[in-house]
């Protein structure tokens, strides 16, 4: 991991905005990854669930 740090601005308002932007980007990435994982899981599990339902009846 790179420990270099860059100061974007000396003004606290700018730093606060940069942190908020970073957190929002992190939320977006995590939401996208979660949606991708949920979709992949549904693709794998749906046929198994349907198969079990038809064998029980």
Order of alpha helices (4+ residues) and beta strands (2+ residues): alpha
